[in-house]
Amino acid sequence: MSDLWHPGIQRVLEVASRKGVALDVRYVTASRHTPEEGATALGADPGQIVKSLVFVAPRPKGRLLPIVCLVSGRNQVDLGSLAAVTGEVEIRLATAMEVSDLTGYSIAGVPPFGYDRDVRIVMDQDLARYQWVWAAAGIDTAVFRVAPRVLQTLSNAVVSPVSAASWIRAGSASQLEPRLQVATGFSL
């Protein structure tokens, strides 16, 4: 079992506390390498597992802009949608070393907030389907449960349809119907 005083967990707890939220961090000893494994270990639906995926956009002089996508465990990020939402022309998945350097966390424990630097955060709108979701708490064996709206507030995330599953077929294969819910709660 891990120590609650781990610096990664403490950063997550401090950010939440500054915003008036007390998180209940739990340890998961069962394998969580996939959303399905995490969901089984937590008694949850795979869609309730928040994947904190780190992407990068290149900047001058070899610098990288980190973009963290909080994605439902059932979904995959659509890079075209992410590019449109962020306004970035080039985006790619960060390497494990880049994840660590840019967020201060190892790839298996990246939380949705609590980074050492400013990070753009985009949240998959499909997470709002659930009353509760589960996210990493700063190390690979620690998680916390949170309401999606609270997660959005804690992470200062922009909610958007960034996953391939955020577009559903309507009628024929040539028609796509967007399902977009903006942060104000109105459906478009």
Buried (B, 14 or more C-beta within 10 A) or exposed (E): EBEEEBEBBBBBBEBBEEEEBEBEBBBBEEEBEEBBBBBBBBEBBBBBBBBBBBBBBBEEEEEBBBBBBBBBBBBBBBBEBBBEBBEBEEBEEBEEEBBBBBBBBBBEBBBBBBBEEEBBBBBBBBBBBBEBBBBBBBBBBBBBBBBBEBBBBBBBBBBBBBBEBBBEEEEEEEEEEEBEBEBEEEEE
